[in-house]
Amino acid sequence: MLFVGLAFGALDPEMSVPEIIVSLGLVIFIYTIGLSSGPGFFTIFEKQGLRNVFFVIGMLTLSASITVGLHFLFELDAATAGGLFAGSTTNTPSLAGLLDLIENSNSGEVSNLSDHAVIGYSLSYPMGVLGTLMAIFFMRKWLKIDFKKEEAELQTAYPISEQLERATVQITNPEIAGHTIRDIYKKIDGRLVFARMNRGDEISIVTWDTRVEVNDQIVLIGAENTIDRTIELLGEKTEYHISDDRRIYDVRRMFVSNPDIVGRNIASLNLNERFPVLITRINRGDMELLANSETVLEFGDRVLLLAKREDMEEVNAFFGNSYEAMSHINLLSFGLGIAMGLLLGMITFSLPGGINFKLGAAGGALIVSLLLSKWRRTGSIVWTLPHSANLTLRQFGLILLLAGIGIRSGHTFMTTLAGGSGGLLFLCGAIISTTTAFITLFVGYKLFKIPFSFLTGMVSNQPAILDYALEQSGNRLPTIGYILMLPVALITKILFVQLLYLFLG
C-alpha cells in the first residue's frame, strides 16, 4: 500500500489526501494493536520481569546510536535520520509520530522536512525486513540452534504450541485410590484437564474434589506427552471413550458473545452454581488453548464445553453463542478509548535541557489501549474488541495511513531516486537493521540466556519477519517474544524517533 501510494503520488506533485485521513488511520491502527497485545504483554511481563523489557530498550538504543553515527558521517538532516530509524525498524507509527512532530514544529519547511522523513523511511524499510531475515538465518546456523529441543524445554512454562489430544485412562494404581483430582494434578509436570469420569454405570463431570477409585475411567485432555505421563501414574489407557457416550452429557462448541462474561476469568463465573458445566478448550484466533480457572474469556472465543443435554439451551444463552455479534463494535467504548488516547498524546512532557516532546496521537493511543486491554472492562463497558473486528479495523487503519503517506510523498521520493542519493539511504538502512539484529540475537542468546525462539520474535519488527521466524522454529514460541517486544518497542520507537529529530535538529 505504501509503494502503490508512492507510485500514484509520483504522477502529480499536487496530489494529496486530507491530513485527517492519515491521522484517523494511524490512531485506529495503533489503538487496535494495543487492545490485542495488552493482555499478553502484561502476562509475560509478570512472568519475566524487567529483564527482557530493558533488553529490548537497550537494543533499540543501539539502533538509535547507529543512526546518530550515520547522521554525522554522511551529514544527513534530522528528518531523514529519523525516517531512517523508523524505516530500518519497520515501524510506521514512529514515522507518523515524527511527521506529527514536524507538523507541530512551526518550521517554514514543514513540507520539505516531512518529505525527507518519508524518503528515509521508504528507502530503509526493505532492508529493515531483509536484514533481519538474514540475521535470523545465519545466527541460527552459527549458534547451532535446535528449535525442537527448546520447545521441549519450554513446554511446561509456555504451552503455546501444544497440540491438544484426548485419551481415557482407567485407574489401576491402588496407591492413587482415595486421592482427589487436586492431589493428582500436583504430581503431574504439565497442564492437563480432567473432563468426565465413568464409575460403574454413572457418568459425571470431574471436579477438583473428586476422589478416584480403582477401575474409574477418566477423560484426559492435554499435550500428548503430559497425557502419557499421567496414564503411567494412574493406570492404563483404555480404548473405550467416555466422550462417545452422550446420553446424559454432551459436548458443544460455543462462541463467547455475551458482554456480561467477557473480560472475566472462568472461576469468577461460578458456572457450577448454575449448571454442571466444564470448559476444556478455547479457540482464540488461530490458537487452541487449554482452559483453566484463571483463563479470561474474550469476545469471539470459541469454547469447547461439557454439560448436561438438558442444560444446553440455558448454557447457550449464558455464553451468547452468536456469530453475528462477534462482528459488532461497541462505538461507545471504541470512541471513548480513542478520545482518551488523543488527549494523552496532546500532553507536553519536559526533559532536562529544555527539550519538550509529546507522545502524539500514536503514543497516546497505544498507552491507553494497553491499559484498557489490561482492565478489559469498567463496569458495563467492555473495552476489548472481538478478534475479527479488531483485525478488520487494524487493516483499515493501516490502509488509510500508508496510502496517505505514500501519496503525499511520492513525487519527492521519485526525485530522490532519480538524483542518485537513494542508494546511500538504502545502505544506511541496511547497516542499522542488520547490525542491530545480529547483535540482538547474539547478546540475547549468549549473555542474557534468552531462548532463541523468543529472540526471533523480539527482532520481528514486521509481520513478514514473524512469519519467517515461525516457519524456521516449527512452533509458535516466537509469538511470545513478539508479544513481549511489540508494546515496549512501539512506545520506545515513537519516543526515540522524536528525540532523534529534536537532538539532531
C-alpha positions in Angstrom: 0.0 0.0 0.0 2.9 2.4 0.8 4.6 1.9 -2.5 1.4 2.0 -4.5 0.7 5.3 -2.8 4.2 6.5 -3.7 3.6 5.5 -7.3 0.4 7.5 -7.6 1.9 10.4 -5.7 4.8 10.5 -8.2 2.4 11.2 -11.1 1.4 14.6 -9.7 3.2 16.7 -7.1 -0.1 18.3 -6.1 -1.9 15.0 -5.4 -2.7 14.5 -1.7 -5.2 13.3 0.7 -6.6 15.3 3.7 -4.4 15.1 6.8 -7.3 13.9 8.9 -7.5 10.7 6.9 -3.9 9.8 7.7 -4.3 10.7 11.4 -7.5 8.6 11.6 -5.7 5.6 10.0 -2.8 6.0 12.5 -5.0 6.1 15.6 -7.2 3.2 14.6 -4.2 1.1 13.7 -2.3 1.7 16.9 -5.3 1.5 19.2 -6.3 -1.9 17.8 -2.8 -3.2 18.1 -2.7 -2.1 21.8 -6.0 -3.8 22.6 -4.9 -7.1 21.2 -1.4 -7.0 22.6 -2.1 -5.8 26.1 -3.2 -9.0 27.9 -0.2 -11.0 26.5 2.2 -8.2 27.3 1.2 -7.8 30.9 1.1 -11.6 31.4 4.6 -12.1 30.1 5.8 -9.0 31.9 4.7 -10.6 35.2 6.5 -13.8 34.3 9.8 -12.4 33.1 10.0 -9.1 35.0 12.0 -6.2 33.7 14.9 -8.0 32.2 13.5 -8.5 28.8 11.9 -5.1 28.7 15.2 -3.4 29.4 16.9 -5.7 26.9 14.5 -4.6 24.1 15.0 -0.9 25.1 18.8 -1.5 25.1 18.8 -2.9 21.6 16.7 0.0 20.3 19.1 2.4 21.9 21.8 0.6 19.8 19.8 1.3 16.6 19.3 4.9 17.6 23.1 5.3 18.3 24.0 3.8 14.9 21.6 6.3 13.3 23.3 9.2 15.1 26.7 8.0 13.9 25.4 7.8 10.3 23.8 11.2 10.7 27.3 12.8 11.4 29.2 10.5 9.0 27.1 11.3 5.9 25.8 14.7 7.1 22.1 13.7 6.9 19.5 16.1 8.1 17.4 15.3 11.2 14.2 14.4 9.4 16.0 12.0 7.1 17.8 10.4 10.1 14.5 10.0 11.9 13.0 8.4 8.8 15.9 6.0 8.5 15.4 4.9 12.1 11.7 4.4 11.6 12.2 2.5 8.3 15.1 0.3 9.4 13.0 -0.8 12.4 9.9 -1.1 10.1 7.8 1.0 12.4 5.1 3.0 10.7 3.7 4.5 13.9 7.1 6.1 14.8 7.2 7.7 11.3 3.7 9.0 11.9 4.8 10.4 15.3 7.8 12.0 13.5 5.6 13.6 10.9 3.2 14.8 13.6 6.2 16.4 15.4 7.4 18.1 12.2 3.9 19.4 11.5 3.7 21.0 15.0 7.3 22.4 14.9 6.2 25.7 13.3 9.0 25.4 10.8 8.8 27.1 7.5 10.0 23.9 5.8 7.3 21.6 7.2 6.5 20.0 3.8 10.1 19.6 2.8 11.1 18.0 6.1 8.1 15.7 6.0 9.1 14.5 2.6 12.7 13.8 3.8 11.4 11.7 6.7 9.2 9.7 4.4 12.0 9.1 1.9 14.4 8.0 4.6 11.7 5.6 5.9 10.7 4.2 2.4 14.3 3.5 1.3 15.4 1.9 4.6 12.2 -0.2 5.1 13.1 -3.0 2.7 16.4 -3.7 4.4 14.6 -3.5 7.8 12.9 -6.7 6.7 15.6 -8.4 4.6 18.4 -7.6 7.0 16.6 -9.1 10.0 15.7 -12.2 7.9 19.3 -12.7 7.1 20.4 -12.3 10.7 17.9 -15.0 11.9 19.1 -17.4 9.2 22.8 -17.0 9.7 22.7 -16.8 13.5 20.6 -20.0 13.7 23.3 -21.8 11.7 26.2 -20.2 13.6 24.8 -20.8 17.1 23.6 -24.3 16.1 20.1 -23.8 17.4 17.9 -26.8 18.0 14.3 -25.5 18.0 12.8 -28.9 18.9 14.9 -29.1 22.0 14.0 -25.5 23.0 10.3 -26.3 22.5 10.5 -29.4 24.8 12.4 -27.4 27.5 9.8 -24.6 27.4 6.7 -26.7 27.0 5.6 -26.6 30.7 6.0 -22.9 31.2 4.9 -21.8 27.7 2.4 -24.4 26.2 1.6 -22.1 23.3 2.4 -24.6 20.7 0.5 -27.5 22.2 -1.3 -29.9 20.0 -4.1 -31.0 22.4 -5.1 -34.6 22.5 -7.8 -36.6 24.3 -7.4 -40.0 26.0 -9.3 -42.2 28.5 -7.4 -43.7 31.4 -8.6 -46.5 33.7 -7.4 -46.2 37.3 -5.4 -49.4 38.2 -2.8 -48.0 40.6 -4.1 -48.8 44.2 -1.8 -46.1 45.6 -3.8 -43.4 43.8 -7.2 -44.7 45.1 -8.8 -42.2 47.6 -6.8 -39.2 46.3 -8.6 -36.1 45.0 -8.0 -34.8 41.5 -6.3 -31.8 43.1 -3.7 -34.1 44.7 -3.1 -35.9 41.5 -2.7 -32.7 39.5 0.1 -31.6 41.8 2.0 -34.8 40.9 1.9 -34.0 37.2 4.5 -32.0 35.4 2.4 -30.2 32.9 -1.0 -28.7 32.1 -4.0 -31.1 31.9 -7.8 -31.1 32.1 -9.7 -33.9 33.8 -13.0 -33.9 32.0 -15.7 -36.6 32.7 -15.5 -39.8 34.8 -17.2 -43.1 34.5 -17.8 -45.1 37.7 -19.8 -48.2 37.1 -22.8 -47.0 35.1 -22.6 -43.4 36.4 -21.0 -40.7 34.3 -20.2 -37.4 36.0 -18.1 -34.2 35.5 -14.8 -34.3 37.3 -14.1 -31.5 39.9 -11.0 -30.7 42.0 -12.6 -32.5 45.0 -13.5 -35.7 43.1 -11.9 -38.7 44.7 -10.8 -41.5 42.4 -11.2 -45.2 42.9 -9.8 -48.3 41.2 -11.5 -49.0 37.9 -12.7 -45.5 37.4 -12.3 -44.2 33.9 -11.4 -40.6 33.4 -11.1 -38.5 30.2 -7.8 -36.5 30.0 -7.2 -33.5 27.7 -3.8 -32.0 27.1 -0.5 -32.4 25.3 0.4 -35.9 24.3 3.5 -36.2 26.5 1.6 -34.9 29.5 -1.2 -37.4 28.9 1.3 -40.2 28.6 3.0 -39.3 32.0 -0.4 -39.1 33.7 -1.5 -42.5 32.3 1.7 -44.0 33.6 0.9 -42.6 37.1 -2.7 -43.6 37.2 -3.1 -46.8 35.4 -3.6 -47.8 31.8 -5.0 -46.4 28.6 -8.4 -47.8 27.5 -9.8 -47.8 24.0 -13.3 -47.0 25.4 -14.0 -43.3 25.0 -16.5 -41.9 27.5 -16.8 -38.9 25.3 -18.7 -41.0 22.8 -21.5 -41.6 25.3 -23.7 -38.5 25.0 -26.9 -39.9 26.7 -26.5 -37.5 29.7 -23.6 -35.2 28.9 -22.9 -33.6 25.6 -20.0 -31.7 24.1 -20.6 -28.4 22.2 -18.6 -25.5 20.8 -20.0 -22.1 21.5 -18.9 -18.5 20.7 -18.4 -16.1 23.6 -20.6 -13.1 22.6 -22.3 -12.2 25.9 -20.7 -8.9 27.0 -21.6 -9.7 30.7 -19.0 -12.5 30.8 -16.3 -11.0 28.5 -13.2 -10.0 30.5 -13.9 -12.3 33.4 -12.0 -15.4 34.3 -13.7 -18.8 34.3 -13.5 -19.1 38.1 -15.4 -15.9 38.6 -18.4 -17.1 36.5 -19.4 -19.7 39.2 -20.7 -21.9 36.5 -21.3 -24.9 38.7 -23.8 -22.9 40.8 -25.9 -22.5 37.6 -25.5 -25.9 36.0 -22.8 -28.6 35.9 -20.5 -27.5 33.0 -16.8 -27.8 32.3 -14.9 -25.7 29.7 -12.0 -27.8 28.4 -10.5 -25.8 25.4 -10.7 -22.4 23.9 -10.1 -21.4 20.3 -8.8 -17.8 20.1 -7.9 -16.7 16.6 -5.7 -19.5 15.2 -4.6 -20.8 18.7 -6.2 -23.6 20.7 -5.7 -23.1 24.5 -6.2 -25.4 27.4 -8.8 -23.8 29.7 -8.3 -23.4 33.4 -10.0 -21.4 36.2 -7.7 -18.4 35.6 -8.4 -18.2 31.8 -10.0 -14.9 30.9 -12.7 -15.1 28.2 -12.6 -12.7 25.3 -15.1 -11.6 22.7 -15.0 -14.2 19.9 -13.5 -17.0 21.9 -14.9 -20.4 20.8 -15.2 -22.6 23.9 -15.4 -26.4 23.9 -17.6 -27.3 26.9 -19.2 -30.3 28.5 -22.6 -30.0 30.1 -25.9 -32.0 30.5 -28.0 -32.2 27.4 -31.0 -30.8 29.3 -29.0 -27.7 30.3 -27.6 -26.9 26.8 -30.3 -24.3 25.9 -29.5 -22.4 29.1 -25.8 -22.7 28.6 -26.2 -21.4 25.1 -28.0 -18.3 26.3 -25.3 -17.8 29.0 -22.4 -17.7 26.6 -24.4 -15.9 23.8 -23.1 -18.1 21.0 -23.8 -15.5 18.3 -21.5 -15.5 15.4 -23.0 -12.2 14.1 -22.4 -10.4 17.4 -18.6 -11.1 17.1 -18.5 -8.6 14.2 -20.2 -5.8 16.1 -18.2 -2.9 17.5 -19.2 -1.0 20.7 -18.9 2.5 19.4 -19.1 4.0 22.9 -16.1 2.1 24.3 -14.2 2.3 21.0 -14.7 6.0 20.5 -14.1 6.8 24.2 -10.8 4.9 24.3 -9.5 6.6 21.2 -10.5 10.0 22.6 -8.6 9.4 25.8 -5.6 8.3 23.7 -5.7 11.6 21.7 -5.9 13.7 24.9 -2.9 11.9 26.4 -1.0 12.4 23.1 -1.6 16.2 23.4 0.2 16.5 26.8 3.6 18.0 26.6 6.4 16.4 28.6 9.5 18.3 29.5 13.0 16.8 29.6 16.3 18.2 31.0 17.9 20.7 28.7 14.7 22.5 27.8 13.5 19.7 25.4 9.8 19.1 25.2 8.0 16.3 23.4 4.6 14.8 23.1 3.6 11.2 22.7 1.4 12.3 19.8 -1.7 10.5 18.6 0.2 7.2 18.1 1.9 7.1 21.5 -1.2 8.3 23.4 -3.5 5.8 21.7 -1.0 2.9 22.3 -0.6 3.5 26.1 -4.3 4.0 26.6 -5.2 0.9 24.6 -2.7 -1.2 26.6 -4.1 -0.1 29.9 -7.7 -0.6 28.8 -6.9 -4.1 27.4 -5.4 -5.0 30.8 -8.6 -3.9 32.6 -10.8 -5.3 29.9 -13.9 -3.8 31.3 -15.1 -0.9 33.5 -18.5 -1.7 34.9 -20.7 -2.5 32.0 -18.3 -1.0 29.4 -16.2 -3.7 27.7 -13.0 -2.1 26.2 -11.8 -5.1 24.1 -13.0 -5.8 20.6 -14.0 -9.1 19.0 -10.9 -10.7 17.3 -12.3 -10.5 13.8 -13.5 -6.9 14.2 -10.1 -5.9 15.7 -8.2 -7.3 12.7 -10.6 -5.7 10.2 -10.2 -2.2 11.8 -6.5 -2.7 12.1 -6.1 -3.4 8.4 -8.5 -0.5 7.5 -6.4 1.9 9.6 -3.2 0.7 8.1 -4.5 1.2 4.6 -5.5 4.8 5.3 -2.2 5.5 7.0 0.1 4.1 4.4 -1.8 5.2 1.3 -2.0 8.8 2.6 1.8 8.9 3.5 2.7 7.4 0.1 0.5 9.7 -2.0 1.8 12.8 -0.1 5.5 11.9 -0.6 5.5 10.1 -4.0 6.9 13.0 -6.1 9.8 13.7 -3.7 10.5 10.0 -3.4 11.0 9.6 -7.2 13.0 12.8 -7.4 15.4 11.4 -4.8 15.8 8.1 -6.6 16.4 9.9 -9.9 19.0 12.1 -8.2 21.1 9.2 -7.2 21.1 9.7 -3.4 18.7 6.9 -2.8 21.5 4.3 -2.7 23.1 6.0 0.3 19.9 5.9 2.3 19.3 2.3 1.3 22.9 1.4 2.6 22.3 3.3 5.8 19.1 1.3 6.4 20.9 -1.9 5.8 23.6 -1.0 8.3 21.1 -0.1 11.0 18.9 -3.1 10.6 21.4 -5.9 10.1 23.9 -4.7 12.8 21.1 -4.4 15.4 19.6 -7.8 14.5 22.9 -9.7 14.7 23.9 -8.1 18.0 20.4 -8.6 19.5 20.4 -12.3 18.7 24.0 -12.9 19.9 23.8 -10.9 23.1 20.3 -12.1 24.0 21.2 -15.7 23.5 24.8 -15.8 24.9 24.7 -13.2 27.7 21.0 -12.9 28.7 20.3 -16.6 28.1 17.0 -15.8 26.3 15.7 -18.7 24.3 16.5 -18.2 20.6 12.8 -18.9 19.7 11.8 -15.9 21.8 14.6 -13.7 20.3 13.5 -14.3 16.8 10.1 -12.9 17.8 11.7 -10.0 19.6 13.5 -8.9 16.4 10.4 -9.4 14.3 9.5 -5.8 13.7 7.3 -6.7 10.8 4.7 -9.5 10.3 6.7 -11.0 7.4 9.7 -11.5 9.7 7.4 -13.1 12.4 6.0 -15.5 9.7 9.6 -16.4 8.8 10.5 -17.0 12.4 7.5 -19.2 12.9 8.4 -21.2 9.8 12.0 -21.7 11.0 11.1 -22.7 14.5 8.3 -25.0 13.6 6.3 -23.8 16.6 4.6 -20.7 17.9 7.2 -19.8 20.6 8.4 -16.8 18.6 5.0 -15.3 19.1 5.8 -14.9 22.8 8.9 -12.8 22.0 6.8 -10.8 19.5 4.0 -10.1 22.0 6.6 -9.0 24.6 8.5 -6.9 22.2 5.7 -5.2 20.4 4.2 -2.8 23.0 7.6 -1.9 24.5 9.2 -1.4 21.1 6.3 0.7 19.8 6.4 3.1 22.7 10.2 3.2 22.6 10.5 3.8 18.9 7.8 6.5 18.9 9.8 8.3 21.7 13.3 7.7 20.2 12.4 8.9 16.7 11.2 12.2 18.1 14.2 12.5 20.4 16.5 11.9 17.4 14.8 14.7 15.5 14.9 17.1 18.4 18.6 16.4 19.3 19.9 16.2 15.8 17.9 19.2 14.6 
